[in-house]
Amino acid sequence: MDRIFFHIDVNSAYLSWSAVNRLANGDTVDLREIPSIIGGDKEKRHGIVLAKSVPAKKYGIETAEPIVNAFKKCPTLVMEPPNGEFYRKMSHALMEYLHSLTSDIEQASIDECYLDFTPIAYMYESPAACADMIRKEVKDRFGFTVNVGISDRKVLAKMASDFLKPDKTHTLYSYEIREKMWPLPVGELFLCGKSAAATLRKLGINTIGDLATADREVLRANLKSHGDTLWEFANGIDESGIVTEPEEVKGIGNSTTAEHDVTDRGEASGILYSLCESVSSRLKKHGFLTTQVSVEIKYATFKSVSKQCVLDAPIETAHSLHEISMGLFDKLWNGDPIRLLGVRTTKLVGIDEPVQMSLFDYMPSETIRDITPRDTEKQKKLEAALSSIRDKFGSDAIKKGETWQKKK
């Protein structure tokens, strides 16, 4: 038989999981049944909507819009702050349950995964029967709901799971795409973002069906290789399978949306140091050093800029990463209010790999200018000690001074 894939997606994950948590702690109001969102603190910043309930959607509230706009649309809106620790717990519980059914699972994000139904098909009456069983079990065990998309192609299973929500099973086999997928607006195609959709509409391509029958040369001329990818997806072409083993780590990074628009360099420095601590910890966990660092700034206008530099010697400590990051930040920042900051490391090398020494390693330190800071043994021991304390007493037990910059 042809391979059959499921795409399992938690319905409005952050909001659903927060609702489950509140109900478990005695709350009598289900966030999913009232106009509600998951977002920041409306008193402190122009944050964004991370998730919304179905009743909130009826007011025209959209994911990623500023929360101040959301409250203008619905003044009685209930907002809950995100709870990352509980979300990770719920994600782990879901994946653990699904792994009890089969090991052929590829987790795509915290709230979604692909499952290869083919090896366990003999155990069920039909793919739909298995999907319905999964939905019922998830709801009964954990209190939240999922959609399950079924197809003979992964990308189509993903598309199917985005059909009518919540708590639904949908199929989108290759032979069904003309009927079920082609009439949809082109912007609903997987990986077709707002910019690509706008470009396609300017070309007179308004539906997925229009895209599927469009001239590929025209698509390449306007969207380059992404045009080819979208054309293939529109035609249900996807030969990828389930990737059960994580791919080789090629980069490690972290980013954060600030609690309020950042306009002070000192505060930005503190945020970047916290990010560098997180990145450093993950580098050490995976046994890597980095030879390239990049910094991203997203302004309050949502404009994003980034800059990277290749290092003359590999590093891993938060101290060195922060020095590099601040150098990049100073070259990037134009003084406008900052919404998001990010740090990413690439060109990773194994911690035990031999490293060619730089000419600067033989020079007196006072002659060195504008080169990579070195991870000294003293700094490594200090950060190891800090890590040990946090492991024992919690992540907030001790912090470096850089993370306590005064916020305006």
C-alpha positions as CSV (number, residue, x, y, z in Angstrom):
1,M,0.0,0.0,0.0
2,D,1.0,3.6,-0.4
3,R,2.4,5.3,2.6
4,I,-0.1,7.1,4.7
5,F,0.9,10.1,6.9
6,F,-0.9,11.8,9.7
7,H,-0.3,15.4,10.7
8,I,-1.4,15.9,14.3
9,D,-1.8,19.5,15.4
10,V,-2.9,20.8,18.8
11,N,-5.8,23.2,18.4
12,S,-4.7,26.7,19.5
13,A,-2.0,25.1,21.6
14,Y,-0.9,27.8,23.9
15,L,-4.5,28.9,24.7
16,S,-5.7,25.4,25.1
17,W,-2.9,24.4,27.4
18,S,-3.3,27.5,29.5
19,A,-7.0,26.7,29.7
20,V,-6.3,23.2,30.9
21,N,-3.9,24.5,33.5
22,R,-6.3,27.1,34.8
23,L,-9.2,24.5,35.0
24,A,-6.9,22.1,36.9
25,N,-6.2,24.8,39.4
26,G,-9.8,25.5,40.2
27,D,-10.8,28.1,37.6
28,T,-14.4,27.7,36.5
29,V,-14.0,29.7,33.2
30,D,-12.7,27.9,30.2
31,L,-10.5,30.3,28.1
32,R,-11.5,28.4,25.0
33,E,-15.2,29.3,25.4
34,I,-14.8,33.1,25.9
35,P,-13.0,35.8,23.9
36,S,-9.5,35.3,25.1
37,I,-5.8,35.5,24.0
38,I,-2.4,34.5,25.2
39,G,-0.1,37.5,25.1
40,G,2.1,39.9,27.0
41,D,1.2,42.5,29.6
42,K,-1.1,45.1,28.1
43,E,-0.1,47.6,30.9
44,K,3.6,47.4,30.0
45,R,4.1,46.9,26.3
46,H,2.6,46.8,22.8
47,G,2.9,43.0,22.9
48,I,1.5,40.6,20.3
49,V,-1.2,37.9,20.3
50,L,0.4,34.5,20.5
51,A,-2.9,32.5,20.4
52,K,-6.6,33.2,20.4
53,S,-9.8,31.5,21.2
54,V,-12.5,30.8,18.6
55,P,-14.8,33.4,20.2
56,A,-11.9,35.9,20.0
57,K,-11.5,35.1,16.3
58,K,-15.1,36.2,15.7
59,Y,-14.0,39.8,16.7
60,G,-11.4,39.7,13.9
61,I,-8.5,39.2,16.3
62,E,-5.5,37.7,14.6
63,T,-2.4,35.9,15.8
64,A,0.7,38.2,15.9
65,E,-1.3,41.4,15.9
66,P,-0.5,44.0,18.7
67,I,-2.5,43.3,21.8
68,V,-3.6,46.9,22.0
69,N,-5.4,46.4,18.7
70,A,-7.0,43.2,20.0
71,F,-8.4,45.1,23.0
72,K,-9.8,47.8,20.7
73,K,-11.7,45.1,18.8
74,C,-12.9,43.4,22.0
75,P,-12.6,45.5,25.2
76,T,-13.8,42.6,27.4
77,L,-11.0,40.3,26.1
78,V,-9.4,38.1,28.7
79,M,-5.6,37.8,28.4
80,E,-3.4,35.2,29.9
81,P,0.4,35.4,29.9
82,P,2.3,32.5,28.3
83,N,3.5,29.6,30.5
84,G,6.4,28.0,28.7
85,E,7.1,25.4,31.4
86,F,3.6,24.0,31.3
87,Y,3.5,24.1,27.5
88,R,6.7,22.0,27.4
89,K,5.1,19.6,29.9
90,M,2.0,19.2,27.8
91,S,4.0,18.8,24.6
92,H,6.1,16.0,26.2
93,A,3.0,14.2,27.4
94,L,1.4,14.3,24.0
95,M,4.6,13.0,22.2
96,E,5.0,10.3,24.9
97,Y,1.5,9.0,24.2
98,L,1.9,9.1,20.4
99,H,5.2,7.2,20.8
100,S,3.3,4.5,22.6
101,L,1.5,3.8,19.3
102,T,4.5,3.9,17.0
103,S,8.1,5.1,16.9
104,D,7.7,6.5,13.4
105,I,7.0,10.1,14.5
106,E,8.6,13.3,13.4
107,Q,8.0,16.2,15.8
108,A,7.7,19.4,13.8
109,S,7.3,21.9,16.6
110,I,6.1,22.0,20.2
111,D,2.5,21.4,19.2
112,E,2.6,19.4,16.0
113,C,4.1,16.2,14.5
114,Y,3.9,13.8,11.6
115,L,3.1,10.1,12.1
116,D,3.7,7.3,9.6
117,F,0.5,5.3,9.8
118,T,1.7,2.6,7.3
119,P,3.5,0.2,9.7
120,I,0.5,0.1,12.1
121,A,-2.2,0.1,9.5
122,Y,-3.0,-3.6,10.1
123,M,-4.1,-2.8,13.7
124,Y,-6.9,-0.5,12.6
125,E,-10.1,-0.6,10.5
126,S,-9.0,2.5,8.6
127,P,-6.7,5.5,8.8
128,A,-9.7,7.6,9.8
129,A,-10.6,5.2,12.6
130,C,-7.1,5.4,14.0
131,A,-7.1,9.2,13.8
132,D,-10.5,9.4,15.6
133,M,-9.1,7.2,18.3
134,I,-6.1,9.4,18.7
135,R,-8.3,12.5,19.0
136,K,-10.5,10.9,21.6
137,E,-7.6,9.6,23.7
138,V,-5.8,13.0,23.7
139,K,-9.0,14.7,24.8
140,D,-9.8,12.2,27.5
141,R,-6.2,11.9,28.8
142,F,-5.1,15.6,28.7
143,G,-8.1,17.8,28.3
144,F,-7.2,19.5,25.0
145,T,-8.0,18.7,21.4
146,V,-6.1,18.0,18.2
147,N,-6.8,18.0,14.5
148,V,-5.5,15.1,12.5
149,G,-4.8,15.4,8.7
150,I,-4.5,12.3,6.7
151,S,-2.8,11.9,3.3
152,D,-0.4,10.0,1.1
153,R,1.9,13.1,1.2
154,K,3.3,14.8,4.2
155,V,2.6,18.3,2.9
156,L,-1.0,17.4,2.1
157,A,-1.5,15.9,5.6
158,K,-0.3,19.2,7.0
159,M,-2.8,21.1,4.8
160,A,-5.6,18.7,5.8
161,S,-5.0,19.3,9.5
162,D,-5.6,23.0,9.0
163,F,-9.1,22.5,7.6
164,L,-12.1,23.1,9.9
165,K,-11.2,23.1,13.6
166,P,-11.3,22.1,16.4
167,D,-11.2,18.4,17.1
168,K,-11.6,17.2,13.6
169,T,-10.2,14.5,11.3
170,H,-9.7,15.4,7.6
171,T,-8.3,13.7,4.6
172,L,-6.5,15.2,1.6
173,Y,-5.2,12.5,-0.6
174,S,-3.4,13.3,-3.9
175,Y,-6.6,12.5,-5.8
176,E,-8.6,15.0,-3.7
177,I,-6.5,18.1,-4.2
178,R,-8.5,19.5,-7.1
179,E,-11.7,19.3,-5.1
180,K,-10.5,20.2,-1.6
181,M,-7.3,22.3,-2.0
182,W,-7.2,24.0,-5.3
183,P,-10.3,26.3,-4.6
184,L,-8.6,27.7,-1.5
185,P,-6.9,31.1,-1.4
186,V,-3.3,30.9,-2.4
187,G,-2.2,32.3,1.0
188,E,-3.5,29.2,2.7
189,L,-0.9,26.9,1.0
190,F,1.8,25.6,3.4
191,L,4.9,27.9,3.4
192,C,3.1,30.6,1.3
193,G,3.6,33.6,3.6
194,K,2.0,37.1,3.2
195,S,4.8,38.4,1.0
196,A,4.7,35.5,-1.4
197,A,0.9,35.5,-1.5
198,A,0.9,39.3,-2.3
199,T,3.4,38.7,-5.1
200,L,1.3,35.8,-6.5
201,R,-1.9,37.9,-6.4
202,K,-0.1,40.6,-8.4
203,L,0.5,37.9,-11.0
204,G,-3.2,37.1,-11.1
205,I,-2.7,33.9,-9.1
206,N,-5.4,34.0,-6.4
207,T,-6.1,30.4,-5.6
208,I,-4.0,27.3,-5.0
209,G,-5.4,25.9,-8.2
210,D,-4.2,29.0,-10.1
211,L,-0.7,28.4,-8.7
212,A,-0.8,24.7,-9.6
213,T,-1.4,25.5,-13.2
214,A,0.9,28.6,-13.4
215,D,4.1,28.8,-15.6
216,R,7.0,27.7,-13.4
217,E,9.4,30.0,-15.2
218,V,7.2,33.0,-14.2
219,L,7.2,31.7,-10.6
220,R,11.0,31.4,-10.6
221,A,11.4,34.8,-12.0
222,N,9.4,36.4,-9.2
223,L,10.0,34.0,-6.2
224,K,13.2,32.2,-7.2
225,S,13.5,28.7,-5.8
226,H,10.6,29.3,-3.4
227,G,8.4,29.5,-6.4
228,D,9.3,26.0,-7.4
229,T,8.6,24.7,-3.9
230,L,5.2,26.4,-3.8
231,W,4.3,25.0,-7.3
232,E,5.2,21.5,-6.2
233,F,3.1,21.8,-3.0
234,A,0.2,23.1,-4.9
235,N,0.3,20.0,-7.1
236,G,0.7,17.7,-4.1
237,I,4.3,16.9,-4.9
238,D,6.3,15.9,-1.8
239,E,8.5,12.8,-1.6
240,S,9.7,13.4,1.9
241,G,9.3,10.8,4.6
242,I,9.3,10.7,8.4
243,V,12.6,11.8,10.0
244,T,12.6,10.1,13.4
245,E,16.2,11.1,14.3
246,P,17.0,14.7,14.8
247,E,19.2,16.2,12.0
248,E,22.8,17.2,12.7
249,V,22.9,20.4,14.7
250,K,24.0,23.2,12.3
251,G,23.3,26.2,14.5
252,I,22.2,27.1,18.0
253,G,20.4,30.3,18.8
254,N,17.8,32.0,20.9
255,S,15.6,35.1,20.7
256,T,13.1,36.9,22.9
257,T,10.4,39.4,22.5
258,A,10.9,42.1,25.2
259,E,8.3,43.0,27.8
260,H,8.3,46.5,26.4
261,D,9.9,48.3,23.5
262,V,13.6,48.6,24.4
263,T,15.2,52.0,23.8
264,D,18.2,51.8,26.2
265,R,21.5,50.2,25.2
266,G,22.1,49.0,28.7
267,E,18.8,47.1,28.8
268,A,19.5,45.6,25.4
269,S,22.9,44.5,26.7
270,G,21.2,42.7,29.6
271,I,18.8,40.9,27.3
272,L,21.5,39.9,25.0
273,Y,23.6,38.5,27.9
274,S,20.7,36.4,29.0
275,L,20.3,35.1,25.4
276,C,24.1,34.4,25.3
277,E,23.9,32.4,28.5
278,S,21.2,30.3,27.0
279,V,23.1,29.8,23.8
280,S,26.3,29.0,25.7
281,S,24.6,26.4,27.8
282,R,23.2,24.6,24.7
283,L,26.6,24.8,23.0
284,K,28.1,23.0,26.0
285,K,25.3,20.5,26.2
286,H,25.9,19.5,22.6
287,G,29.7,19.6,22.8
288,F,30.2,22.5,20.4
289,L,32.2,25.7,20.0
290,T,31.1,28.3,17.5
291,T,33.1,30.2,14.8
292,Q,30.3,32.5,13.6
293,V,27.8,34.6,15.6
294,S,24.9,36.6,14.3
295,V,22.5,39.1,16.0
296,E,19.0,40.0,15.0
297,I,17.0,43.1,15.9
298,K,13.3,43.4,15.2
299,Y,12.0,46.9,15.6
300,A,8.6,48.0,16.9
301,T,7.7,48.6,13.3
302,F,8.3,44.8,12.7
303,K,11.3,45.6,10.4
304,S,14.1,43.1,11.0
305,V,17.8,43.5,10.5
306,S,20.7,41.2,11.3
307,K,24.4,41.1,11.1
308,Q,27.0,38.3,11.5
309,C,30.7,37.9,11.8
310,V,33.1,35.0,11.4
311,L,35.5,34.5,14.4
312,D,39.2,34.0,14.2
313,A,38.9,31.5,17.1
314,P,36.0,29.3,18.3
315,I,34.2,30.3,21.5
316,E,31.6,28.9,23.8
317,T,31.3,31.1,27.0
318,A,28.5,33.6,27.5
319,H,31.0,36.2,28.3
320,S,32.7,35.9,24.8
321,L,29.4,35.5,23.0
322,H,28.1,38.7,24.7
323,E,31.2,40.7,23.7
324,I,30.7,39.7,20.0
325,S,27.0,40.2,20.2
326,M,27.3,43.7,21.5
327,G,29.8,44.6,18.8
328,L,27.3,43.5,16.2
329,F,24.4,45.2,18.0
330,D,26.3,48.5,18.1
331,K,26.8,48.3,14.3
332,L,23.1,47.4,13.7
333,W,21.0,49.5,16.0
334,N,19.7,52.7,14.6
335,G,18.2,53.9,17.9
336,D,14.6,53.0,17.1
337,P,12.5,51.1,19.7
338,I,13.3,47.4,19.7
339,R,10.7,44.6,20.0
340,L,12.8,41.5,19.6
341,L,16.5,40.5,20.0
342,G,18.1,37.3,18.9
343,V,21.5,35.6,19.0
344,R,22.5,32.7,16.8
345,T,25.7,30.7,16.4
346,T,26.7,28.7,13.3
347,K,29.7,27.1,11.8
348,L,30.0,24.8,14.9
349,V,33.0,22.7,15.7
350,G,33.3,19.8,18.1
351,I,34.7,20.8,21.5
352,D,37.5,18.1,21.1
353,E,38.4,19.0,17.6
354,P,41.9,20.5,17.1
355,V,41.9,24.2,16.6
356,Q,44.5,26.1,14.6
357,M,45.9,28.9,16.7
358,S,45.6,32.5,15.4
359,L,48.6,34.7,14.9
360,F,47.1,36.8,17.7
361,D,47.5,34.0,20.2
362,Y,51.3,34.8,20.1
363,M,50.9,38.5,20.5
364,P,50.8,40.6,23.7
365,S,47.2,41.2,24.7
366,E,47.6,45.0,24.6
367,T,48.4,44.9,20.9
368,I,45.2,43.0,19.9
369,R,42.4,45.1,18.5
370,D,39.0,44.2,17.2
371,I,39.5,40.4,17.2
372,T,37.6,37.5,18.8
373,P,37.7,37.5,22.6
374,R,39.2,34.3,24.0
375,D,37.5,31.9,26.3
376,T,39.9,31.9,29.3
377,E,40.1,29.1,31.7
378,K,39.0,31.5,34.5
379,Q,35.9,32.4,32.6
380,K,35.1,28.7,31.8
381,K,35.4,27.8,35.5
382,L,33.3,30.7,36.6
383,E,30.5,29.8,34.2
384,A,30.7,26.2,35.1
385,A,30.3,27.2,38.8
386,L,27.3,29.4,37.9
387,S,25.7,26.5,36.0
388,S,26.2,24.1,38.9
389,I,24.5,26.5,41.3
390,R,21.5,27.0,38.9
391,D,21.2,23.2,38.4
392,K,20.9,22.8,42.2
393,F,18.8,25.8,43.2
394,G,17.0,26.9,40.0
395,S,17.7,29.1,37.0
396,D,17.0,32.3,39.0
397,A,19.3,31.5,41.9
398,I,22.1,33.6,40.6
399,K,22.6,36.0,37.7
400,K,25.4,38.0,36.3
401,G,25.2,41.8,36.6
402,E,24.6,42.2,32.8
403,T,21.1,40.6,33.3
404,W,20.0,43.2,35.9
405,Q,20.1,46.3,33.7
406,K,17.6,48.9,34.9
407,K,14.5,48.9,32.7
408,K,12.9,52.1,31.6
